């Protein structure tokens, strides 16, 4: 089943506490994958997931906040991104790639000790 996006407007979400209560209610419904507060005055809840009962979610929000309106229900738009793979070409001579070879020097200096 395709993912769906539901937008519900809750008119009495003035404080941070009321927004968090609305988010708890929205996330508690089965099928919800994510929820976010949207809108200019942060009075809309956008919920995405699979097989979400929009009417049930709206009724649950109405029980707590008295005024909740179902704004829209639709499918989530999939963004198709084309990934271009970068081809890295290493110069090869006789089948061996050129890369820096570490140079090791052994010094018998008594002033420098590792252990």
RODO-2510 file (C-alpha; in nm, 4 decimals, decimal comma):
residues 115
     n   res          X          Y          Z
     1     x     0,0000     0,0000     0,0000
     2     x     0,1252     0,3507    -0,0765
     3     x     0,2237     0,5966     0,1908
     4     x    -0,0244     0,8689     0,2608
     5     x     0,0047     1,2211     0,3948
     6     x    -0,2691     1,3647     0,6175
     7     x    -0,2936     1,7302     0,7211
     8     x    -0,5190     1,8205     1,0156
     9     x    -0,5778     2,1753     1,1385
    10     x    -0,6152     2,2076     1,5158
    11     x    -0,7304     2,5571     1,6051
    12     x    -0,6271     2,5630     1,9728
    13     x    -0,2531     2,4905     1,9606
    14     x    -0,1146     2,8102     2,1103
    15     x     0,1477     2,6759     2,3487
    16     x     0,4310     2,4266     2,3289
    17     x     0,2469     2,2034     2,5760
    18     x    -0,0637     2,1761     2,3563
    19     x     0,1497     2,1036     2,0493
    20     x     0,3297     1,8212     2,2287
    21     x    -0,0044     1,6725     2,3417
    22     x    -0,1316     1,6809     1,9832
    23     x     0,1885     1,5147     1,8613
    24     x     0,1532     1,2370     2,1222
    25     x    -0,2011     1,1692     2,0047
    26     x    -0,0957     1,1659     1,6380
    27     x     0,2009     0,9351     1,6908
    28     x    -0,0100     0,6973     1,9008
    29     x    -0,2326     0,6019     1,6068
    30     x    -0,1369     0,2780     1,4302
    31     x     0,0368     0,3142     1,0947
    32     x     0,1915     0,6556     1,1653
    33     x     0,5578     0,6783     1,0673
    34     x     0,6179     1,0505     1,1208
    35     x     0,4357     1,3594     1,2410
    36     x     0,5266     1,7270     1,2187
    37     x     0,3763     2,0623     1,3136
    38     x     0,3312     2,2791     1,0042
    39     x     0,1573     2,5984     0,8981
    40     x     0,2198     2,9689     0,9421
    41     x     0,0897     2,9797     1,2990
    42     x     0,1925     2,6170     1,3685
    43     x    -0,1666     2,5029     1,3896
    44     x    -0,1493     2,2088     1,1465
    45     x    -0,0268     1,8558     1,2045
    46     x     0,1155     1,6697     0,9057
    47     x     0,1143     1,2912     0,9515
    48     x     0,2684     1,0387     0,7112
    49     x     0,2410     0,6612     0,7148
    50     x     0,0603     0,3603     0,5765
    51     x    -0,3028     0,2625     0,6365
    52     x    -0,3810     0,5521     0,8703
    53     x    -0,7463     0,6076     0,9568
    54     x    -0,7786     0,9836     0,9030
    55     x    -1,1274     1,0045     1,0542
    56     x    -1,0159     0,8229     1,3706
    57     x    -0,7159     1,0529     1,4099
    58     x    -0,9324     1,3615     1,3633
    59     x    -1,1845     1,2361     1,6224
    60     x    -0,9061     1,1714     1,8749
    61     x    -0,7780     1,5261     1,8283
    62     x    -1,1314     1,6651     1,8609
    63     x    -1,1757     1,4876     2,1956
    64     x    -0,8707     1,6662     2,3358
    65     x    -0,8833     2,0036     2,1562
    66     x    -1,2546     2,0383     2,0581
    67     x    -1,1752     2,1924     1,7171
    68     x    -0,9921     1,9811     1,4588
    69     x    -1,0520     1,9909     1,0842
    70     x    -0,9270     1,7433     0,8277
    71     x    -0,7548     1,9573     0,5627
    72     x    -0,6192     1,7021     0,3151
    73     x    -0,5504     1,3338     0,2601
    74     x    -0,3235     1,2257    -0,0240
    75     x    -0,0357     1,0092    -0,1323
    76     x     0,3217     1,1037    -0,0548
    77     x     0,5071     1,2308    -0,3587
    78     x     0,8199     1,0342    -0,4307
    79     x     1,1241     1,2325    -0,5279
    80     x     1,3279     1,0630    -0,7932
    81     x     1,6908     1,1531    -0,7652
    82     x     1,9341     1,0594    -1,0327
    83     x     2,2710     0,9756    -0,8912
    84     x     2,5609     1,0307    -1,1187
    85     x     2,8470     0,8025    -1,0396
    86     x     3,1884     0,9579    -1,0600
    87     x     3,4351     0,7490    -1,2536
    88     x     3,7810     0,7553    -1,1042
    89     x     4,0571     0,6629    -1,3444
    90     x     4,3922     0,5692    -1,2013
    91     x     4,6875     0,5923    -1,4366
    92     x     4,8404     0,2493    -1,4848
    93     x     5,1730     0,1500    -1,6297
    94     x     5,2235    -0,2187    -1,7045
    95     x     4,9142    -0,3065    -1,5005
    96     x     5,0277    -0,1437    -1,1733
    97     x     4,8582     0,1716    -1,0412
    98     x     5,0646     0,4743    -0,9451
    99     x     5,0243     0,5651    -0,5814
   100     x     5,2609     0,7013    -0,3216
   101     x     5,4877     0,4451    -0,1644
   102     x     5,5776     0,5066     0,2013
   103     x     5,9488     0,5508     0,2632
   104     x     6,0873     0,3942     0,5796
   105     x     6,4085     0,5191     0,7326
   106     x     6,5871     0,3408     1,0138
   107     x     6,7885     0,5643     1,2399
   108     x     7,0132     0,4652     1,5244
   109     x     6,9602     0,7791     1,7279
   110     x     6,9724     0,7136     2,1072
   111     x     6,7890     1,0393     2,1878
   112     x     6,4720     0,9250     2,0134
   113     x     6,2912     0,6239     2,1526
   114     x     5,9396     0,5052     2,1089
   115     x     5,9230     0,2660     2,4012
***
